[in-house]
Amino acid sequence: MHVERYGHGGAPVLLVHGFGTSSFVWRNVAPALAVANCTAFAVDLFGYGESDRPFDADFGIAAQAEYLDRALTALRLPSATVVGLDLGGAVALRLAAARAERVDRLVLVNPTALDQLPADDIRTLHRNTARYAFRVSRGVLGAAPLLSELLRGSVSDPDHMPDALIARYLAPYVGREGVNHLLALARAVDEEDMEGVELGAIQQPTLMVWGELDPWVESRFADRLSDLLPDCRLVRLPGVGRLVPEEAPDALAGLMLDFVSAARRP
């Protein structure tokens, strides 16, 4: 698993991206954490970004939580504040439920709807696979018509997702095999991986940050999830889409630092 490290010696924060993105999404958040005396570890989930992608590997939510557990061991971190964006939020919740001692605190950023897995973004990708079948099957950027709509729809302001940035997110999926792998990642998202998770048993202090213009998950899901988690604070960001690290990195970093700092105060 590929990990980008920011800072050294401070309180550890593990940053977990969502579907269709990678550790790159944290590039404007992680440095702010490091400057504030945290050590941020931005991970590429297995099969995403620069991490390995064995053809026979399990890329589901439960498996990703196990991989994160092993990554913490490899990084020599007994525990950390775990931040999950979108699908990464589901992975973080699964890790907190299965290995509570690994998670000091939770930060959920527009987590995917746990009762609607796969969520509307992945369902849209599946529909576009048929819609753009000819374009998907040809050329080195066959994944472009599939992933571009999801990325553009995940921000409220088109200026926050220009073509050059979309191309950066598309880089891991260049070529025919890249398209097949993107579809394999989408197929791996299964609601069964969350069926055994007792949200009411997750005792870690939790901060949920919700970009209110998320087109893929209904806003009321944030209220339902925060009510189910015993110790959860919900902060809504108006005028922001799902990819909060792209649209409001400073606000997100500030909320995270206040949340982590609260644990240090006597």
C-alpha positions as CSV (number, residue, x, y, z in Angstrom):
1,M,0.0,0.0,0.0
2,H,1.3,3.4,-1.0
3,V,1.4,6.0,1.8
4,E,2.3,9.7,1.7
5,R,3.7,11.0,5.0
6,Y,3.4,14.7,6.1
7,G,5.2,15.8,9.3
8,H,7.1,13.8,11.9
9,G,6.5,13.0,15.6
10,G,3.1,14.6,16.1
11,A,-0.3,13.0,16.8
12,P,-0.9,10.5,14.0
13,V,-3.8,11.1,11.6
14,L,-4.6,8.5,8.9
15,L,-6.3,10.0,5.8
16,V,-8.5,7.6,3.8
17,H,-9.9,8.7,0.4
18,G,-13.0,7.6,-1.3
19,F,-14.1,5.9,-4.6
20,G,-12.5,7.2,-7.7
21,T,-9.9,9.3,-5.9
22,S,-6.6,8.6,-4.1
23,S,-4.3,10.0,-1.5
24,F,-3.8,12.9,-3.9
25,V,-7.1,14.3,-2.7
26,W,-5.5,15.2,0.7
27,R,-2.7,17.3,-0.8
28,N,-4.2,20.6,0.5
29,V,-5.2,19.3,3.9
30,A,-2.3,17.1,5.0
31,P,0.4,19.9,5.0
32,A,-1.8,22.0,7.3
33,L,-2.0,19.1,9.7
34,A,1.8,18.7,9.7
35,V,2.4,22.4,10.3
36,A,0.1,22.1,13.4
37,N,2.2,19.3,14.9
38,C,0.3,16.3,13.6
39,T,1.8,13.6,11.5
40,A,-0.6,12.9,8.5
41,F,-0.5,9.6,6.6
42,A,-2.4,9.8,3.3
43,V,-3.0,6.2,2.2
44,D,-3.9,4.8,-1.2
45,L,-6.4,2.1,-0.5
46,F,-5.5,-1.3,-1.9
47,G,-6.1,-1.2,-5.7
48,Y,-6.3,2.6,-5.8
49,G,-3.7,5.2,-6.7
50,E,-0.2,3.9,-6.5
51,S,-1.0,0.9,-4.4
52,D,-0.8,-2.6,-5.8
53,R,-3.7,-4.1,-7.7
54,P,-3.5,-7.9,-7.8
55,F,-6.2,-9.3,-10.2
56,D,-7.4,-11.7,-7.6
57,A,-7.4,-9.4,-4.5
58,D,-10.4,-8.4,-2.5
59,F,-11.1,-4.7,-2.8
60,G,-14.3,-4.6,-0.6
61,I,-14.9,-2.5,2.4
62,A,-14.2,-5.2,5.0
63,A,-10.9,-6.2,3.2
64,Q,-9.8,-2.5,3.0
65,A,-10.3,-2.2,6.8
66,E,-8.1,-5.2,7.3
67,Y,-5.4,-3.7,5.0
68,L,-5.5,-0.4,7.0
69,D,-5.0,-2.4,10.2
70,R,-1.9,-4.0,8.7
71,A,-0.7,-0.6,7.3
72,L,-0.9,0.8,10.8
73,T,1.3,-2.0,12.0
74,A,3.8,-1.4,9.2
75,L,3.9,2.3,10.1
76,R,4.5,1.4,13.7
77,L,1.4,3.2,14.8
78,P,-0.6,1.5,17.7
79,S,-3.5,3.8,16.9
80,A,-4.5,7.0,15.1
81,T,-7.2,9.4,14.4
82,V,-8.8,8.0,11.2
83,V,-10.4,10.3,8.6
84,G,-12.6,8.7,6.0
85,L,-13.9,10.5,2.9
86,D,-16.9,9.1,1.0
87,L,-16.3,5.3,0.7
88,G,-13.3,5.8,3.0
89,G,-15.8,6.7,5.7
90,A,-17.4,3.3,5.5
91,V,-13.9,1.7,5.7
92,A,-13.1,3.8,8.7
93,L,-16.3,2.8,10.5
94,R,-15.6,-0.8,9.7
95,L,-12.1,-0.5,11.2
96,A,-13.5,1.3,14.3
97,A,-16.0,-1.5,14.8
98,A,-13.7,-4.4,14.2
99,R,-10.5,-3.0,15.8
100,A,-11.6,-0.4,18.2
101,E,-8.1,-0.1,19.8
102,R,-6.7,1.1,16.5
103,V,-9.0,4.1,16.2
104,D,-8.6,7.0,18.7
105,R,-11.0,9.3,17.0
106,L,-13.1,9.3,13.8
107,V,-13.6,12.0,11.3
108,L,-16.2,11.2,8.6
109,V,-16.3,13.5,5.5
110,N,-19.5,12.9,3.5
111,P,-19.5,9.2,4.2
112,T,-21.3,7.1,1.7
113,A,-24.8,6.0,2.5
114,L,-24.4,2.7,4.4
115,D,-27.9,1.6,3.7
116,Q,-27.6,2.2,0.0
117,L,-24.4,0.4,-1.0
118,P,-23.3,0.7,-3.7
119,A,-24.3,4.4,-3.6
120,D,-25.7,6.5,-6.5
121,D,-22.2,7.5,-7.7
122,I,-21.2,3.9,-8.3
123,R,-24.7,3.1,-9.8
124,T,-24.2,6.0,-12.2
125,L,-20.8,4.6,-13.2
126,H,-22.4,1.2,-13.9
127,R,-25.1,2.9,-16.1
128,N,-22.5,4.9,-18.0
129,T,-20.6,1.7,-18.7
130,A,-23.5,0.7,-21.1
131,R,-24.2,4.3,-22.2
132,Y,-20.6,4.9,-23.3
133,A,-19.7,1.3,-24.2
134,F,-18.0,2.2,-27.5
135,R,-15.9,5.0,-26.0
136,V,-15.0,2.8,-23.0
137,S,-13.7,0.0,-25.2
138,R,-11.4,2.2,-27.3
139,G,-8.4,4.4,-26.6
140,V,-6.1,4.9,-23.6
141,L,-8.6,7.1,-21.7
142,G,-11.6,4.7,-21.8
143,A,-12.3,5.4,-18.2
144,A,-12.8,9.1,-18.8
145,P,-16.5,9.1,-19.6
146,L,-17.1,6.9,-16.5
147,L,-15.2,8.7,-13.9
148,S,-15.4,12.3,-15.2
149,E,-19.1,12.6,-14.4
150,L,-18.6,11.4,-10.9
151,L,-15.7,13.8,-10.2
152,R,-17.5,16.8,-11.7
153,G,-20.7,16.0,-9.8
154,S,-18.8,15.8,-6.5
155,V,-18.0,19.5,-6.4
156,S,-20.4,22.4,-6.3
157,D,-18.2,24.8,-8.4
158,P,-16.9,23.5,-11.8
159,D,-13.8,25.6,-11.3
160,H,-12.8,23.2,-8.5
161,M,-12.7,20.3,-10.9
162,P,-11.0,21.5,-14.1
163,D,-10.0,19.1,-16.9
164,A,-6.3,19.0,-15.8
165,L,-7.4,17.8,-12.3
166,I,-9.7,15.2,-13.7
167,A,-6.8,13.9,-15.8
168,R,-4.7,13.5,-12.7
169,Y,-7.4,11.4,-11.0
170,L,-7.8,9.4,-14.2
171,A,-4.1,8.5,-14.4
172,P,-4.3,5.2,-12.5
173,Y,-7.0,4.0,-15.0
174,V,-5.2,4.7,-18.3
175,G,-5.7,1.9,-20.9
176,R,-8.1,-1.0,-21.3
177,E,-6.8,-2.7,-18.2
178,G,-7.4,0.5,-16.3
179,V,-11.0,0.5,-17.3
180,N,-11.5,-3.1,-16.2
181,H,-9.8,-2.4,-12.9
182,L,-12.1,0.7,-12.2
183,L,-15.1,-1.5,-12.8
184,A,-13.7,-4.2,-10.5
185,L,-13.3,-1.6,-7.8
186,A,-16.9,-0.6,-8.3
187,R,-18.1,-4.2,-8.2
188,A,-16.3,-4.8,-4.9
189,V,-18.5,-2.3,-3.0
190,D,-21.0,-4.5,-1.4
191,E,-23.5,-3.7,1.4
192,E,-22.8,-7.1,3.0
193,D,-19.5,-5.8,4.3
194,M,-21.4,-3.4,6.6
195,E,-24.2,-5.6,7.7
196,G,-22.4,-6.8,10.8
197,V,-21.2,-3.4,11.9
198,E,-23.0,-2.2,15.1
199,L,-22.8,1.6,14.8
200,G,-24.2,2.1,18.3
201,A,-21.2,0.2,19.7
202,I,-18.7,2.6,18.2
203,Q,-17.6,4.6,21.2
204,Q,-14.8,6.7,19.6
205,P,-15.5,10.5,19.6
206,T,-16.6,11.3,16.0
207,L,-16.7,14.4,13.9
208,M,-18.8,14.3,10.8
209,V,-18.2,17.1,8.2
210,W,-20.9,17.3,5.6
211,G,-20.7,19.2,2.3
212,E,-24.4,20.0,1.8
213,L,-24.3,19.9,-2.0
214,D,-23.5,16.2,-2.3
215,P,-25.6,15.0,-5.2
216,W,-25.0,11.3,-4.5
217,V,-26.2,11.0,-0.9
218,E,-29.3,12.6,0.6
219,S,-28.5,15.3,3.2
220,R,-30.8,13.6,5.8
221,F,-28.4,10.6,5.9
222,A,-25.9,12.7,7.8
223,D,-28.5,13.3,10.5
224,R,-29.4,9.6,10.7
225,L,-25.8,8.5,10.9
226,S,-24.9,11.1,13.6
227,D,-27.9,9.9,15.7
228,L,-26.7,6.3,15.5
229,L,-23.2,7.1,16.6
230,P,-23.0,7.5,20.4
231,D,-20.5,10.4,20.4
232,C,-20.8,12.3,17.1
233,R,-20.8,16.0,16.3
234,L,-22.1,17.0,12.9
235,V,-20.8,20.1,11.1
236,R,-22.5,21.1,7.8
237,L,-20.6,23.1,5.2
238,P,-23.1,25.1,2.9
239,G,-22.1,25.6,-0.7
240,V,-19.7,22.6,-0.7
241,G,-20.0,19.3,-2.5
242,R,-18.8,15.8,-1.6
243,L,-15.1,16.4,-2.2
244,V,-14.7,18.8,0.7
245,P,-10.8,18.4,0.5
246,E,-11.0,19.9,-3.0
247,E,-13.5,22.7,-2.3
248,A,-12.9,23.7,1.4
249,P,-9.5,22.3,2.4
250,D,-8.7,25.1,4.9
251,A,-12.1,24.8,6.7
252,L,-11.8,21.0,6.8
253,A,-8.2,21.1,8.2
254,G,-9.3,23.7,10.8
255,L,-12.2,21.5,12.0
256,M,-9.9,18.4,12.1
257,L,-7.2,20.2,14.1
258,D,-9.7,21.5,16.6
259,F,-11.1,18.0,17.0
260,V,-7.7,16.4,17.5
261,S,-6.5,19.2,19.8
262,A,-9.5,18.7,22.1
263,A,-8.2,15.2,22.9
264,R,-4.9,16.7,24.1
265,R,-6.3,19.2,26.4
266,P,-6.2,18.3,30.1
